[in-house]
Amino acid sequence: MRLRYEVIDGQPRVGFNQSDDLVNLRTNILAEYRSDHWRAAIELYDSRVWGEGDGTPVTTNEVNTLEPVQAYVAGDFDNVFGKGSKLTLTAGRMMLNLGSRRLVAADDYRNTTNGYSGLRADISARGGWKATLIYTLPQVRLPDDNASLRSSKVRLDRESFDLVLWGGQISKAKAIGPAMAEMTYFHLGERDAPGRPTRDRSLDTIGGRLIAEPRAGKVDFEMEALYQTGHISMSTAALAPSQLVRASFLHADVGFSFAGPWKPRLSIEFDRASGHKPGGHYGRFDTLFGMRRAELAPAGLYNAIGRANLVTPGVRLEATPNKRLDWLVVYRAMWADAREDSFSTTGVRDAGGLSGSFAGNQVEVRLRYWLVPDRLRFEFDGLLLAKGRLLREAPNAPAKGWTRYGSFNLTAVF
């Protein structure tokens, strides 16, 4: 069970209260059966909020009551692809965290998570080769109307062939020195469903990643590049014309882990997610079902920074002084890749581009401490955003020049 109290002042997103607070509670119950080669599991998520006002952002990101997000069976099979190989097949409802988690993830900071119904195959072979293949119907969280969400109404999430995600990843350990190489391809297909108009996305995302994991006294690094093609409707209207998509994403970081009991790691990082510029192809990158908290910023009441129309270099310092305590501090400067497009996930937009592209400077901290080892953990997340010209002067920008966000969390494990 995770209990969270969060508060914000100077909300940077459009259409919500400038100052707000919210109580979140997420309860997970997992039952699992295991034998030598077979597993079956069901996991229930119950996510609720209290204390919201009329302008509080309460969506399916915050509320999803009594939902069996996972209900699957899995089997392990040896030597299917040669001696020393292993195949694991999983079928049913499941959570997925694949590769860098920038495209397919089960978000953990958010009060609700992403669920996927379908098939998964994990393959490992000699020489450090691994592959994961999926064919899934992402779960659409329900209910999604304002009244039902605020009353915590129970309704089973929906999966159908109106929203399909398939593809996979293949990786090779120690492909270049100590670095692992990974190739990625995912296809997202979306179409209108009764009562649910969409932008009819048909997106192919292909990319590659090279990563050397952190080691004490060593330099580590990660680079991932993704390219997105396909088509998307210009609006959710039934007869809206379609646009070709040409979008991209790049992540790069280099770090150094110092020896010593605190295990400090200092890194420099850079992210660029393309935005849409007038004329030509649709250029706004779609992160599909990717996480955000681990790299960019908290979700919850803040939820302003995601992988869309964003250019951001940053510096990160993190440490683990002991088994009970860890902390991090991150600074980043932020620009819009396309000044005419809405900035990241804020909804702030200057269609004429007259407000420039600089969005601001962001500092965030996180501290986690096990009050009772493996049973009760406290977490504090704090963020300060000094808004730049774009977030202050765009025609629909909220009035305040600073954003302050904090959350206090208690997680109990039974």
N, C-alpha and C positions, 0 to 999 in steps of 0.2 A: 504494500500500500504506500502510495506517495501523496503526501499532503503538501500543497504549495499555496503560499500567499504571494501575489505579485502586485506591483504598483508601478504606475508610469505617470510622468508629468511631461508635457510637451510632445504628445503623440505625433510622430512624423507621417503617419498614414492618413489618407483622405477619408473623411466621412465618419470619424469616430470621436468620442469624447477626448478633449485635450488632456484632462487628468482623469485617472481611473484606477481602480483596484479590483482584484478578483481572487476568489478562493477556488482552487482546483483540487479534486481528489480523483486519483486513478487507482483502481484495484485490479490486480491480475490474479487469477486462480488457474494453476496448471496441474493437470492430471496426466500421467504418462505411464505406459506399460513398455517394458523392455525385455527382450530375450536375446539370445546370441546374435541373431541376424535380423530381427524384426523389432519395430517400434510403432506404437500408436499413441497419439496425444490429442488432447483437447485443451485449449486455453481460452478462458473467458476474460474479456476486458470490460470494465465498467468505468466510464469516464464522465464526471459531472462537475458543474461549477455552481457557485453561490455568490450572491452579492453584486450581480450585474445590474447596470442601469440601462436606460433606453438606448444610449449610444455606445454601449460596451460591445466590442467585437466578439460575439459568441457565435461560433460556426461549428461545423463538423470537425474542425481542428481541436475543439475544446470538449465537445459532448458526443458520446457514443455509448449508450447504456446497454449493459448485459449482452454483449456481442461475442459470439464464439469466433474470434479472429483466426484461431488455429483449430483445425480438426483434420488430422492427417494420419496416414499410415506410411511407413518407410521400410525398405528392405535393403540389406547389404549383400553384394554378390562378388565373390573373389575370382580373379583370373579370367574375367570375361574377355578382356582385350589383351590377353597374353599373361605370362607368368609375372606375378608381382603387381598386377593391376587390380583396381577395385572400382566397382560400380555401385552407387547408391541411388535408388529411385524413391521419390516422394510423391504422393498423390493426395489431393484434398485441399483444404484451406491451410494457408501457411503464411509466415512472415519471411521476408527475404532481405538479406544484406549482402549485396554482391559487389566484389571488387572494391573500389574506392568509396562506394555508397553514394556517389554523386548523381547516379541515374536511378538506381533501384535500392530502396532502403526501407527499414521499419523504423520510423522516426521515434527516438526515445525521449528527447526533451519535451516535445509536444505532448499535450494531455491525451490525445488519441494517437493511434499508429496506423500504418498502412498494412492492409491484408491483401493476399492474392490467392485465387482459387485456380488450381490446375495441376500441372505436372512439372517435376524438376528432376534432372539427372545430373549427378556429380560423378566425375570420372577422374581417377588418378592413375598414373602409369610410371614406369621407371624413368629415370633421368630428370625427375622434377617436373614432369608435365602434369597439368591439371586442367579440367574443363568443367564448366557448368552450363547446362542448357535448360531453358524454361519455355513453357507455353502456358500462359496464365490469363485469367480474367480478373483484373484488379477490382477489388471490392469498392463499390460506391457507398460511402457511409450514409445511413439513413436513420431517422428522418433528417431532412435538411431545411425545413421551413422554420422560420424564426420562433413561432409559438411552441412548436413541438420541442425544439432544442432547449428553450428556456424552461420548459416544464419537465425536461429529462424523460420524454416519452420513449418507450421501448419499441423498436422496430428493427427487424433483421436487415442487415446490409444486403445490397443487391449486386450480383454479378451476372453478366450476360455477354453475348458476343457483340454487343454494341460498343464494348471497350475491351480491347485485346492487347496484350503485351507479350511478345515472344522474342527469342534471341539467345544470346549467351556470351560467354567469355572463355578464352583459352590462355593459359599462362605457362611460363617456363622459369623455374627457379634458377638462380645463378646464370642467367642468360648472358649478362655482361658483367664480369667480375662477380661481386656479391649481389648485384641488382637483379630483381625479378622483372621480366617483360610480360606484358599482358595485352591482348587484343580484345576489343569489345564490339559487339553489334546488337542493337535492339530495334525492333519495329513496334511502334504504337499505332493501332488503328482505332478510330473513334467515329461513331455516327450517332445521329439523333435517335433518342428513345422516346416513347410516349411520355409527354409531359416534361421532357428533359432535352431542350434544344442544346446543341453543342456547336463547336467550330469545326467539326468534322476533320479532326487532325489525322493525317496519315504521314507519320514521321519515321525516317530511317536515321539512326544515330550510330556512327562508326567512329572508332578511335583506338588509341593505344596509350599504354602507361608504362613507365619505367620507374622502379622504386627500390631504393636501398634503405632498409629499415634502420632506425636509430640503434647505435651501439656505443657503449661508454668509450670515450676517447677517440671517437671516429666521426668523420663527416658523413652525413646521410643526405639523401635528396629524393625528390619525387617530381616527375613531370607527367602530365596527362593532357592530351589534346583530343577534342571531340568535334566532329563535323556532322551537321544535321541537314538533311534534305527531305523533300516530300512536298506536301501541299496542305493548306489550311484555308478555311473560309474566312472572309473578311469580317463577318459578324455571325451571330447565332441565328439570324433570319433564315428561313427555309430556302429561299432562292438567292442567298448571298453569293457573289462571285468568289471563286477560289484563287488563291495566290500560291505561286511556287515558293518554297522555303529554301533559304541558304543562310544557315546560322552556324556559329562556332563557339567553342569554349576552350580556354587554356588555363591550366593550373601548373605552377612551378614553385617549388620551395627547396631551400638548402639549409641544413641545420648542423649543429655540433652539440654532442652530448658530453658534458664534462664528467670526469671521474669524481667520485666522492659520495658520501652518504646521502646527499640531497638529490642526486641524479639530475641536476639542472640541464635543460636543453634550450638553446637559443637558436631561433630560425628566422629566416627572411623568406617571405612568401609573396606570390603574385597571382591574382585571378582576373581573368577577363571573360565576360559573357556578352556576346554581341547583342546589340539593340536594333530596332527597326528604324531605318532612315527612309525619308520620302522617296518614292519612285523605285522601280526595280523590284527585286524579290523581297519576300518577308524575311526580316533578318533577326527577329527576337529569339534568342535561344530558349529552348524549353527543357528544363531539368528533369522532366517526367515525374518520377517519384523519389527524387533525391533528398537526402538529409541536408540541413543547413547549420544546425547548432555546432557541430564539431569543428567547423571552419569559419563560418561567417558571423553569426550572431544568434541570440536566443529567438525562439518562436514566441508563443504566448501573446501577451498584450503588445509586445514590440513587433516582431514578425515583419520587419521592414526590409531586410537585406536577404536576397536570394540570388540564384544564378540566372539573372536576366538583366540586360542593359547595365552592366557593371564593370568598372575597371578599378581594381583596388590592390595596391601594394601594402604589405603589412609586416610587422615585427612581432614575434611571439616568444615569450619566456615562460617555461613551465618547469615544475619541480615536484618531486615526491620525497619529502623529508623523511617519511617513515611509512610503514604499512597502513597507518590509519589516516594520513593526511596527504593531500595533493592540492596544488593550486596552479593557476595560469594567469598571465596578463597579456593582452593583445592590443596593439595599436594599429589602426589602418586609416589611410586616406582614401576617399572614394570619389569617383567621377562616373558620369553616365557615358557609356560608349557612344550612344546616339542622343544628342541633346534634345531632339524633337520627340523622343519616345518617353513614356513614363519611366521614372527612375526605379530600377529594381522592382521590389514588390510594394512600394509606397503608394502608388497611384498618382503621385505628383508629376505633372506634365506641363511643359510649355511647348505647344505644338509648333510655335514659330522659332523656337530655339534661342529666344532673346535673353533667357535667364542663365545662359552659359551651361557648362557641364559639371562644375564642381559641386558635389553633394555634401561634403563635410568631412570632419575628423571624428573617428569613433575609438573609444577606449573601453575595453571590457575586462572584467575580472571574474574568476570562478574559484571558489574554495570549497573543498569537500573534506569532511572529517567523519570517521566512523566513531560515533559515540559509544556504541557497543559493537565490537568487531563482528562483521558478517551478519549483523542483526539490525542495527539502527544507524543510519547515516544522515548527517546534516549537510546541506549544500546551500551556498549563497552565490547568486549570480548578480553582478552589477554592471551597468553600462551607462556611459555618458557620450552623447552625440552632440558635437558642436556643428550645427547645420551650416552648410555652405550656401552660396548664392542661389543655386538651383532650388534647394529645399526651403529657402526663405522668400524668393521673389517670383517663383512660378505662379501663374494666375490662380491655381487651386491649392497652393501650399498652405498648410496650417500656420497659424499666426506666430507661435513661439519659436525663438531661435535656438533653444537648447532642448534636448531630450534627456530625461533621467529615468532609468528603469532599474528595478531591483526585484529579485525573487528570493524567498526563503522556503527551503524544502526540507521535509523530513521523510525518509524512506525506511519503511520497516519490512523486514524479510522474515517469514515464518517457515 
